[in-house]
Amino acid sequence: MKKLILIVFSFLGIFTFSQHIESFETILNDKISIRALEVDGGKVWYSGTDSKFGFVDLKNVKNQKQIRLSEKKLQFRTLAQDKNSFYAINIESPAYFFKIDKKSLTSETVFTDTVKTAFYDALHFVNDKLAYTFSDSDKDNMLKLAVYKNGKWNMFKNNVQLNSGEAAFAASNTNIASTKKYLWIATGGKSSRILRLNFKTEKIETFNTPFIQGESSQGMYSIDFYDDRFGVAVGGDYTKQDANVNNIATTNDGGESWQIQASGQNAGYTTCVKIKPGSKGKEMISVGDQHISYSSDFGKTWKKISDEKGFFVCSWINGNTVVFAGKDRISLMKLKF
């Protein structure tokens, strides 16, 4: 009987992680650090260091274009889009909110935050008419959230008090996520919590998590949600990249409670996680500075599928193709199932 059980579990393991890499090619080489991606019109769009913004055509990767959004050497770690435009905000003060026309690639500054502590960690469009971005807090340690509504950017008034040492990481532009009902924000550092905004009431709730926290380098770095209830969070400690305890968690109640997954049994520090489209939350891919990993059981177990280093962000092109970006390159991975 024991042998039979072992055979069954071995078979299930092979079935669970049946995907493998069919091809992995670099489609952009440049002196740049990229932490934000968007896919639109058959192209991969990116923003990065030295004020750089551009695209690579997926049908013809030789068709590329890159521009500089400013003569200043700004660092961009955010990028989002609506139907007609892209939006990007640089880190550090003053923070310029750029709007880039998709057809002409002409840009304009539509909002500026001159507060010395301005440092925008993520930018997320819920739909063409609604977007949110959040920054490191001001001296009062209140949640600093800006909202795009009715075609304009304004600060979002709220009374959420952050804990001492609670901040966020501009690691991959993915510590904001949304579905029909909610917007979620993941914080990190000495306190790593989930902030949940109800679109209907515009009220924000805060939920504690069992995620690794307590040091400024620890906490959640990235979240993704399949629907109003199921979501996943990844992160860790960027100063201890091999550490893999309490750095992955999932929720089944919209972020109110979180269950640690694969603690001590994953590839370590992770900066971005993305649920596979069409998988209903069952399959997802993640990337960290030292690895690319895959889960096909709702984030409960993970398999490292690549030792590629230097990637910070990823995005699904379709159910078989993922784009990665990071230090000096953008690469395209095709998976076979």
N, C-alpha and C positions, 0 to 999 in steps of 0.2 A: 504493500500500500504506500509506504514512504517513497519508494522509487517512482511509483505512478504519480504521486503528488509533485515530486521534483520534475518529472517530465512535463507535466501539465504547466507548471509555473515557468519552466524554461521556454515552452512554446508560447505562453502568454507574453513573456519578455521579448521574444523575437517579434511577435505580432505588434506589441505596443510600440516598439521602436523600429519599425520596418522601413522607415525612410532612410535614404542615403543621398549624398551630394552627387548630382550628375555632372555639374560644372560649376566653376567658381572663377570668374574673370574680373579683372580690374578695368573699369570703364572711364575712370578719370584719375590722372596723376597731377598733383599740383602742390605747391608749398602752401598748405592751408590746414586748419583744424575745423572739422565740420561736426556740428552737434544738432543739426536740425534739417529734416528732409520733408518734402512734399512730393506727391506723385500727381501729375495732371497732364492731360493731353498727350499721353504716350511719352512723357518726358519725366525725368527725375530732376527736381529742383532743389537747390541747396543754398544755404547762407553760411558764412564762416568768418574766419579772421581776415584782417586787412581790408575790411569793408566789402568783401567779395560776395557776389550773388550770381547764380547762373543755372544752367541746365545741361543735361546730357540726354540726347534722343535715344530712346530704347530700341527703336527700329534700326537706327544707324548711329552707333555710338561715336562715330567720327564727327557727327553733327553736334557741336557743342558751342555754347556761348557763355562768356563770363563778363560781368561788368562790376564796377565799384560803385556802391551806393553813396559813398562820401569820399572826399579827398583826405579826411581824417582816417587814421588807422583804427577803425572801430572793430569791436569783436561782436559778432552776432551768434547767439545761441538759441534764437527763436525764429520760427517761420510758420506761417499759417495762410489760409486762403479762403476767399469767397468765390463767387462765380466769375468775377471779372479781374480780381486783383490778388496779389500776394501782400503780406504784411510781415515786417521784421522789426525787431527792437534790439538795439545794442545793449550789452551789459555795461555797467558803470555809468556814472553821471557826467554830463546830462544824458538822459535816455531819450533817443529820438525814435519816434514811431514812424516808420517808412511805409508808404503805400506804393506798390509797384504795379503798373498796368501790365496785364498778361500779354497783350498784343504788341505794344510798342516798347515795353520794358523801361519806360520812363518812370521816374520815381519822384515822390514829394514827401515832405515831412508834414504829417497831419496832427501830431501831438508831441509835446516835449515835457519831460519831467526833469526839473532842474534841482530837485532835492539831492543833497550830497550823498544820501544813503541809497539812492535809486539803483537797483540791480534787479532787472527783470529775468525771472527764472524760467518762465514758460508762457506760451501764447497759444490759445486754443479757440477755434471757431466752432460754435455749436451748430450754427447754420449761417446762411448768407447775411442775416441781419443781426446776429448776436455773437459776441465773442468776449472772452475774459483773458486777462493776463495778471500775474501777480509778481510783486517785488519784495525784496528784503524790506522789513518794516522800518519806519522812522523811529525817532527816539522814544515815542510812546509805546512801542512794541505792540501796536495793534496790527491786525491783518491789513495789508495794503493790496487792494484789488482794484483794477481798472476794468471798465466795461465798455464795449462798443455796442451802441444801440441807436437806432434812428440815424445811422450814418455818422455818428460822432463818438469820440472817446471822452469818457469822464471817469472820475474816481467813484468807486462803488462804496457807498456809505454802509458801514457795519459796525458792530460792537464786539467783534471777536478779539479777545486778548490772547496773544501768543505766550507760551511759556518761556521761561528764561532759557536762552540758547536754542530756541526753536526757530528754524529757518527752512531753506529748501535748496535743492541742488539744480543748477542749470546744466545738467549733464547730457540731456538728450531731448529736451523740450517735451517730455512725456510725463511730467508729474501733475498734469491736469487731464481729466477724461470726462466724458459726458455721455448720457443716453437721453431718452425722451424726457425723463422726469428730473434727473439730477445732474449736477456738476460736482466732481470730486477734485480735491486738491490734497496731495500728499506732502507732508512736511518731514523734515529730518533734523539731525543734529542731536542736541542734548535731549530733545523731545521729538518723537516721530508719531504724528497723529494724522487722521483723516478728517478733512473738513468737507462737509457735504452741503451744497446749496440746492434748495428746492426751487425749481423754476417758477412754480405757481405762487408760492408764498414769498419768495426771495429771502427766506430765512436760512441762516447757516447753522448747522449742528456740528459739534466736534466729537470725535470718537478716539479713545486711546487704542493703541495697538500693542501686541507683544513683540513687535519688530525690534531688532537690535538698535539701541539708542543709548544716549548718555555722554557721548563724545561728539565734538563738532563734525567729525568725518563720517558719522554713522547715520543709519536710518534708511527710509524709503527713497529711492531715486527715480522710480518709474512705476506707473500704474496703467492698467487697461481694463475696460469693462465690456462684457458681452451684452448685458442688458441691465435693467434697473437693480438686479440682485447679485449676479455673479461678476466678480472682479478678481484681479491678481495684482500683487505688488512685489517688486524686486528691489534689491539694493545691497547694503552691506557696509563695508568700511574701506574707503579708497586708500587708506594708509596700510591696510592689511588685506591685500587682494585675494589671498588664498583662504582667508577666514570665511567659513560657510555656515555659521550657526545663526539661526533666527533671521535669515536674510531673504526668505521667500514666504509669502503668505497669500491665502485666498479668502474671499468672503462670499457668503451665499445669502446675505441679508442686506445688500446695498451698502456695505461698509460699516455697519454698526458693530460687527464683531469679526475678528480675523483669526484664522487657523494657520499656525506655522506649518510649512510643508518642506520636506526634504532637508531638514536641518542636519548639518554634518554630512550630507550626501548629495551635494551639488558642486558646481565648479567654482563657486566663490563670488566675489564682488561682481555685481551686474548693474548696468546703467540703463538698459532699455528692454522692455518686454512688449510683444505684440501678439494678440490673439489672431489665429489664422481665420481669414474670412470664410464663412460657410461652415465652420466647424462647431458652431454653437458653444464656443468656449472650451471645447475639449482639447484642441491643439493650439500650441503657442510656441513662439521662438523668442530667445533672449540673447543679448550680447553684453559682454563686459570687455574691459581692456585686454583680457587674457584668453577669452574663449567665446564660442558660440554654442548655445545649448538649446535643446528641444524637449518639449513635454507633449505627450498625447493622452494624458489622463487627468485633465483639468488642473495641471500644475502640481500634482501630488508627487510625481517622480520626474527626474530630469536626466537627460543623456547629453554629454558634451559631444558635439558632432564635428567641431573644428577647433584647432589650437591657434587659429589666426589671431594676431594681436593688433591692438591699435584701433579697433572699431568702438564707437560710442553710441551709435544710433542705428536703428533698422526700421524697415517698413515693408509690408507685403505689397508686391505688384499684382499678384494673383495667387491662387491656391498652391502654386508650385514654385513661385519665384519671389525672392526676398532681396532687397537692396540694402547694403550696409555702407556706412560712412564713418570717417574718423580722421586719423592723422594722415594727411597728404593723399588720401585716395577715396574713391567710391568704387564699390565692387558689387557684382551681381551674382547671386547664388541660385542655381536651379536645383530643386529637390525632386527625387523620384520616389514614389510611394508604391 
